[in-house]
């Protein structure tokens, strides 16, 4: 009898049904929902790195302060550096939005693999040059330059670049000891190939104001693949959970750094030529030997083939792009 007292009456059931009619899908497909669902790929680069962008931005806030101090000291002028929020975009998108003519410096950041960019807009260089020699920091030519840098302009560019590299080293020190090294200079951003066009890059922009006048920006651009290797350390640092390394861990890290810094001589083989001994002995200066060029060049270390790639150029130097690991034919 007690159980029957707990049952809902017919009137109560009818009331519940009438109240929920508007919430039910008459077609039998379940409850209706307002709005549309948004697709979110948890395997995407943006989803993986998004929680670290705040940590990257905090690092570059410290970098901006150090850069401002160094530039003030170098150019003996009032210089302000404003740090913009770090963004994750495709390299193709970034290259399309950037100025067509820049001082694009290709750098390495040992022990990280790959290359990054320090992109200095031309007005920053020319304004710094004007300010250095007592001018106002403004330059009418800044937005229309279409020529090679003069020796003086190159010196100013190098001062700005070296200050930026030093600031990168100091700002990243709490997470990882990086050694930024200049590799080459390009005046056209489209000529740099630090990653594929559709791959993501982390863009960190610093707006530069010289003598009270906005001059332009300096961008530090990291390929996503470079920051991905530091994802766990970035998270630990942002949460304040990086612990002091033990002596064994320090020894292991030091050994790894020493081994990683060892020089490895790579020999690139463009092709092979088969000659008889007689043909070889008859070779003379300026003679031309014709051979069939294989699709891929072979790179070897100590006579052991390691990988195959294509021959090209990077930052005005000959370069080899790795295509695949070498596999001996059976």
PyMOL commands that set and color helices and strands:
alter all, ss='L'
color gray80, all
select helices_A, chain A and resi 2-5+10-19+21-23+45-75+91-97+122-132+151-172+189-191+224-228+231-238+247-260+277-281
alter helices_A, ss='H'
color red, helices_A
select strands_A, chain A and resi 79-83+87-90+102-110+115-121+179-186+200-210+213-223+266-269+297-301+304-314+317-325
alter strands_A, ss='S'
color yellow, strands_A
deselect
rebuild
show_as cartoon
